[in-house]
Amino acid sequence: MTDGFVAPGFERVYDVFAAALDDALGASFAAVREGEVVVDLWGGWANRDQTKPWTRDTIAPVYSTTKGVSALIVAMLADQGLIAYDAHLASLWPAFGVHGKDRVTIAETLAHQAGVPGFIEPIDPDLWLDPARCAEAIAALAPMWTPGSASGYHPLTWGYSIGEIARRAAERSLGTILREDICAPLGVDFQIGTPESEHYRCAEMKKPSRAGEFGEITLPRKAAFFTQWAAPVRGSALWRKIEIPSANGHGGALGIARLYEAYATEGEIAGKRVLSAEGFAALTKQIWRGDDLVLPFNIDWRAGVIGNSNRFYGPNPEAFGHSGMGGSCGFGDPVARISASYVMNKQSHHIMGDPRALRLIEALYACV
C-alpha cells in the first residue's frame, strides 16, 4: 500500500520503501535534489488499529529531528544580527547565569554543552507542558559538568533554552518565526506548535518494544532520560499545541526534507535564500566533537545540528542531520546537493541510525 512519486532513476527507493512498510506500520520518505523533489512516498497505516491509511497529508511527531529545524531558525537570527553565537546566553537571558552558567555561550548551548540535560530532582512532569515555567526551572539548575568542557545531549531542555533565545532576541516565538518566515511563504508543511485544527492529520505512535542501549546509567543520562519525570505525557492536544523546539515538531517527510534542504544548498529552501553564505558557515562550523556524556556515541556537534562523522546521513562526511526518538531523521548533503527525511509511527529502540532509514538512504544514494 505505497503511494507517491519517484523521479525516473529513483525506482530502487520505491522498492525499498514498499518492502519496509510492514516494519513501519505507516511511514513517509522524501528527497529533494537541487531544488527538485525526486522522491515523495507514503504508505501504511496512520493508526495502531490499521483502519486509517497514511496519506499525503498525514503528519507525525518527529521528536529530536525537530532540532535541526530549530537550529536553522537560530542561524537566521544570527544572520540578521539579532544574536551572536559567541555571546553569553545570560546576556540575553539573565536568569540563566547562576551556579557558574554565566559564561555559557549560545554556541555551547546549541552544542549541548551547558550541563543541564534534565532534572535530577523530582518535578511534576506537567511542568514540561508550561514552556515559560519550565524555562525558569531550567535556568535555575546547577550544571552537571563544567559548561563547555564536554557535551551531554539535552533531549528536552535544549528546546526550552533555544525557545528563550528566539523569544528574547526576535520578540516572536521560534515556531512563529518558522511559520511566518519559512513554512507559510514557501508552502512547507511542518509545525512547531501544531494548531488543534491540524490534529486530525496526526498519526498515532506505537512505542518501541524495548529501550535503547545507553550503557551505564550515569547521572547525566539519568537526568536526560531515566527518571519518571524526564518527559511529559506525549500525544495530548496540549502537547501538540505548545512549542517545544527540541521535540514536538510535526510534519511529513516532504516538509522535513524541504527544511533540511537548507543544509544541502548552503542556505536555500525551494529556491529562496534563507541564510547567507556566512550564516550557513556559522551554523555548520564544528563547535565540539567527542564522546557524548548522554548519547552512547562520539558526536560532531555543530550549532544545533550533527556533522555526519557516524555516517547516519549518507556516505558523505560533509552532510548534516539530526535523528528523532524512534527512528525519524532529516539531513542535507551539500556535496550531493540532496536532502531527505524519513518519518514513521512504529518506533524502534535505535537511538540513532535506525536501520529502516539507513536502508532508504543507501538506496537513495545508489540512484544519485
Helices and strands as residue ranges (DSSP letters): E 2-6, H 11-20, G 21-23, E 26-33, E 36-44, E 60-61, H 66-79, H 89-92, G 94-96, G 101-103, H 106-110, G 125-129, H 131-139, H 157-170, H 174-177, I 178-183, H 184-186, E 190-192, G 196-201, H 219-225, H 237-241, E 249-251, H 253-264, E 268-269, E 272-273, H 277-284, E 288-291, E 298-301, E 306-307, E 320-323, E 329-333, E 338-344, H 355-367
